[in-house]
């Protein structure tokens, strides 16, 4: 059915369907469904809209009703639309309304219902002028959306606009296309439909806590606050610099007041860099952050930059001599073998005469033979009586050769053990922390602290219970160097951190002191995916993720 026939049969509703048909077909996406949310039309001709996976129409009767009723109905509609989104590969949501309150309520509930994700396309069609839609600008800027404004004077005409993020307050939305009944949809070619909305050249705020293992320098920058810019010399900062060059934006660092990654408060708010991203005080938080389900509820993460694990750094003990080291060269198995061999030699010397002729059995007694075997083992002399036969002398000679090799080997190993001092390293696993009088240190707001504190069983739960004994402590980020230099160095504390950071801390301490006073425990645990974070539904996160994927590939 053609568009003219629609306008004749359904009037303005047909006109709206024609506009939507043209836009959706021009920006057609495979395997997607379309959902209409409106309080105006029934969309009887909705079957003509390009939607390969089907469509749905939700009508909210908002005119003349109480605002609470409208919010209730919208919450139900958004919930059903969210269910469709999870069941579809992609979805386009079309909102048609001339009521500013209705549009504002939809924007609020779509955010609460997790409908505002970057993979969902939004089309907002209204007859309201642009100056009455200022309350929607932030929502339109951070979503994959387009605004369609329908005018009837002097003739029907539509403008298709895109609100770009990080624009100045007096800037206007960019026109990407316009539509008339006679010419249809005409693109402007300035931007494509549903473009990559990250504006070129913005100056962004980046939350970052300078780890004490990284160096910084300050350079002059007239555009930066105070005329100075802090440059962080770390792999993470190099990653951000590479992304900024690829996306053509500049940035300034902002440090949270508590200098932490972020801790959830009893009232649901967050501190640190996570809190700044949650409140949209910054455009992105460098971190890097371990991705957890709790953090993912309040911020969005980029594609993982790295996958790593945590390890413990422990202070080395003082070199000492083990008073029981004389037992180390010969283990229990060796002692059993020596005793067995001694008894075997004695048995041969005792039982062998029974195989000889009777007149040849004039040999020594059992006590003499046993005494001879022991004396050979202890490297004492042996007196051979005239009644000893040649075979007895051969057996005793072989036993002498064996004991010489054994005693020389024992003596050499014993000298080595007594000459080299032994450095005790008892903490090699989390269970060793529980079983030894050691205090466990973990950084405030880190994913390790959260995992240990919420554990309900296992070794992490046992470590969390050490807090009752004062052996589980959480420290602030600025206290890292002090804790490492004082508490961990003296040996009664152990500190947990990401593997790369523990190695850097050990290397830097060796560069300063010239001594290796720490060691890394062998156990690796708490494998984490590390990523940058940003406000919910920020288009910047999606754009940064694509660059990270390219770099990793």
Residue pairs with C-beta under 8 A, 6 or more apart in sequence:
1 45
1 48
3 14
3 17
3 18
3 21
3 181
5 14
6 13
6 14
6 15
6 17
6 18
6 45
6 48
7 14
7 15
7 18
7 181
8 14
9 45
10 17
10 44
10 45
13 41
13 42
13 43
13 44
13 45
14 45
15 150
15 156
15 181
16 41
16 96
16 125
16 150
17 43
17 45
17 46
17 48
17 49
18 181
19 125
19 148
19 150
19 158
19 179
20 49
20 94
20 123
20 125
21 48
21 49
21 50
22 179
22 184
22 185
23 123
23 146
23 148
23 160
23 177
23 179
23 185
23 193
24 34
24 49
24 50
24 51
24 92
24 123
25 50
26 177
26 185
26 187
26 193
27 121
27 193
27 194
28 50
29 90
29 92
29 121
30 52
31 52
31 53
31 88
31 89
31 90
32 51
32 52
32 53
32 88
32 89
32 90
32 91
32 92
32 121
33 51
33 52
33 53
33 54
33 55
33 56
33 84
33 88
33 90
33 91
33 92
34 49
34 50
34 51
34 54
34 55
34 56
34 91
34 92
34 93
34 94
35 55
35 56
35 57
35 58
35 81
35 84
35 91
35 92
35 93
35 94
36 43
36 46
36 55
36 56
36 57
36 58
36 94
36 96
37 58
37 60
37 77
37 81
37 93
37 94
37 95
37 96
37 106
38 57
38 58
38 59
38 60
38 94
38 95
38 96
38 97
39 59
39 60
39 61
39 62
39 63
39 97
39 99
39 102
40 96
40 97
40 98
41 59
41 96
42 57
42 59
43 57
46 55
46 57
47 55
49 55
51 92
53 88
53 89
56 80
56 81
56 84
58 77
58 80
58 81
60 70
60 73
60 74
60 77
60 102
61 73
62 70
62 73
62 97
62 99
62 101
62 102
63 99
67 101
67 105
70 101
70 102
70 105
71 105
71 109
74 102
74 105
74 106
74 109
75 109
75 112
75 113
78 106
78 109
78 110
78 112
78 113
78 115
79 113
81 91
81 93
81 113
81 115
82 113
82 114
82 115
84 91
85 91
85 115
85 117
85 120
90 119
90 120
90 121
91 119
91 120
91 121
92 120
92 121
92 122
92 123
93 110
93 115
93 120
93 121
93 122
93 123
94 122
94 123
94 125
95 103
95 106
95 122
95 123
95 124
95 125
96 125
96 126
97 103
97 106
97 126
98 126
98 127
98 128
100 128
100 132
100 133
100 135
103 124
103 126
103 133
103 135
103 136
104 135
104 136
107 136
107 139
109 115
110 116
111 139
111 536
111 537
116 122
116 139
116 142
116 143
116 536
116 537
117 537
118 143
118 144
118 537
118 539
118 541
118 542
119 144
120 143
120 144
121 144
121 145
121 194
122 140
122 143
122 144
122 145
122 146
123 145
123 146
123 148
124 136
124 140
124 145
124 146
124 147
124 148
125 148
125 150
126 133
126 147
126 148
126 149
126 150
127 149
127 150
127 151
127 152
128 149
129 149
130 149
130 161
130 172
130 173
133 147
136 147
137 163
137 173
139 145
140 147
140 162
140 163
140 173
141 163
141 164
141 165
141 167
141 197
141 539
142 165
142 535
142 537
142 538
142 539
143 537
143 539
144 194
144 197
144 539
145 162
145 163
146 160
146 161
146 162
146 176
146 193
146 194
147 160
147 161
147 162
147 163
147 173
148 158
148 159
148 160
148 161
149 158
149 159
149 161
150 156
150 157
150 158
151 157
151 158
151 159
155 180
155 181
156 180
156 181
157 178
157 179
157 180
158 178
158 179
158 180
159 175
159 178
160 175
160 176
160 177
160 178
160 179
160 185
160 193
161 173
161 174
161 175
161 176
162 173
162 174
162 175
162 176
162 191
162 195
162 197
163 173
163 174
163 197
164 171
164 173
164 174
164 197
164 199
165 197
165 198
165 199
165 202
165 538
165 539
165 540
166 198
166 199
166 202
166 204
166 249
166 283
167 199
174 190
174 191
175 188
175 190
176 187
176 188
176 190
176 191
176 192
176 193
176 195
177 185
177 186
177 187
177 188
177 193
178 185
178 186
178 188
179 185
179 186
180 186
187 193
196 543
197 539
198 247
198 249
198 539
198 540
198 543
200 248
200 249
201 248
201 249
201 250
202 249
202 250
203 223
203 249
203 250
203 251
203 252
204 249
204 250
204 251
204 252
204 282
204 283
204 284
204 540
205 251
205 252
205 254
205 281
205 282
205 283
206 240
206 251
206 252
206 253
206 254
206 282
206 283
206 284
206 285
206 286
207 253
207 254
207 255
207 256
207 273
207 276
207 277
207 281
207 282
207 284
207 285
207 286
208 232
208 237
208 253
208 254
208 255
208 273
208 285
208 286
208 287
209 255
209 256
209 259
209 260
209 261
209 272
209 273
209 477
210 216
210 230
210 232
210 255
211 234
211 477
211 480
211 501
212 477
212 478
212 480
212 481
213 501
213 504
213 505
213 508
214 232
214 233
214 234
214 236
214 237
215 232
215 233
215 234
216 230
216 231
216 232
216 233
217 230
217 231
217 233
218 228
218 229
218 230
218 231
219 228
219 229
219 231
220 227
220 228
220 229
221 227
221 228
221 229
223 250
224 252
225 252
229 252
230 253
231 237
232 253
236 286
236 287
236 288
237 286
239 305
239 548
239 551
240 251
240 286
240 532
242 547
242 551
243 544
243 547
243 548
244 250
244 251
246 547
247 543
247 544
247 547
251 283
254 276
254 281
254 282
256 262
256 271
256 272
256 273
256 275
256 276
258 271
258 272
258 476
259 272
259 476
259 477
259 478
260 271
260 272
260 273
260 444
260 445
260 476
260 477
261 272
261 273
261 274
261 287
261 289
261 443
261 445
261 446
261 477
262 270
262 271
262 272
262 273
262 274
262 275
262 295
262 445
263 270
263 271
263 272
263 444
263 445
264 270
264 294
265 271
269 275
269 278
270 278
270 298
271 445
272 445
273 282
273 285
273 286
273 287
273 289
273 533
274 285
274 289
274 295
274 298
274 299
274 445
274 533
276 282
276 285
277 284
277 285
277 298
277 299
277 533
277 534
277 535
278 298
278 299
278 535
278 536
280 535
283 534
283 535
283 538
283 540
284 532
284 533
284 534
284 538
284 540
284 541
284 544
285 299
285 532
285 533
285 534
286 532
287 530
287 531
287 532
287 533
288 305
288 306
288 530
288 531
288 532
289 295
289 301
289 447
289 530
289 531
289 532
289 533
290 446
290 447
290 448
290 528
290 529
290 530
291 301
291 304
291 528
291 529
291 530
291 531
292 447
292 450
292 451
294 450
295 301
295 533
298 536
299 533
299 534
299 535
299 536
300 533
300 534
300 535
300 536
300 537
300 538
300 541
301 531
301 532
301 533
301 541
302 531
302 532
302 533
302 534
302 541
302 544
302 545
302 548
303 531
303 545
303 546
303 548
303 549
303 552
304 529
304 530
304 531
305 530
305 531
305 532
305 548
305 552
306 529
306 530
307 527
307 528
307 529
307 530
308 498
308 499
308 500
308 527
308 528
308 530
309 498
309 499
309 524
309 525
309 526
309 527
309 528
310 448
310 496
310 497
310 498
310 499
310 524
310 525
310 526
310 528
311 496
311 497
311 498
311 499
311 502
311 520
311 521
311 523
311 524
311 525
312 427
312 430
312 433
312 494
312 495
312 496
312 502
312 520
312 521
312 523
313 484
313 488
313 494
313 495
313 496
313 497
313 502
313 505
313 506
313 518
313 519
313 520
313 521
314 425
314 427
314 438
314 488
314 491
314 494
314 518
314 519
314 520
314 521
315 488
315 489
315 490
315 491
315 492
315 493
315 517
315 518
316 423
316 425
316 491
316 516
316 517
316 518
316 519
317 423
317 424
317 425
317 491
318 423
319 421
319 422
319 423
320 421
320 422
320 423
320 424
321 418
321 421
321 422
322 328
322 417
322 422
325 414
325 417
325 418
325 422
326 414
326 417
326 418
328 413
328 417
329 409
329 410
329 413
329 414
329 417
330 338
330 410
338 377
338 406
341 399
341 402
342 373
342 374
342 377
345 373
345 395
345 396
345 399
346 369
346 370
346 373
348 395
349 369
349 373
349 392
349 395
349 396
350 366
350 369
352 391
352 392
352 395
353 360
353 361
353 363
354 361
360 389
362 387
363 387
363 388
363 389
363 392
364 385
364 387
364 388
364 392
368 385
369 392
372 382
372 396
373 396
373 399
375 381
375 382
376 382
376 396
376 399
376 400
376 403
377 403
379 403
379 407
382 396
384 393
425 519
426 432
426 436
427 433
427 436
427 438
427 494
427 521
428 521
428 522
428 523
429 521
429 522
429 523
430 459
430 460
430 463
430 523
430 525
431 459
432 438
432 521
433 440
433 463
433 466
433 494
434 459
434 462
434 463
434 466
437 471
437 492
438 471
438 492
438 493
438 494
439 466
439 470
439 471
439 472
439 473
439 487
439 492
439 493
439 494
440 463
440 466
440 471
440 472
440 473
440 493
440 494
440 496
441 473
441 474
441 475
441 483
441 487
441 488
441 493
441 494
441 495
441 496
442 448
442 449
442 452
442 472
442 473
442 474
442 475
442 495
442 496
443 449
443 474
443 475
443 476
443 477
443 480
443 496
443 497
444 474
444 475
444 476
444 477
446 497
447 526
447 528
448 496
448 497
448 526
449 474
451 460
451 526
452 460
452 463
452 464
452 472
453 464
455 461
455 464
463 472
464 472
465 472
466 472
475 483
480 505
483 493
483 495
484 495
484 505
484 509
484 518
485 509
487 493
487 495
488 494
488 495
488 518
489 517
489 518
494 521
495 502
497 505
498 528
498 530
499 520
499 524
502 520
503 520
505 518
506 516
506 518
506 520
509 517
509 518
510 516
532 541
532 544
533 541
534 540
534 541
534 544
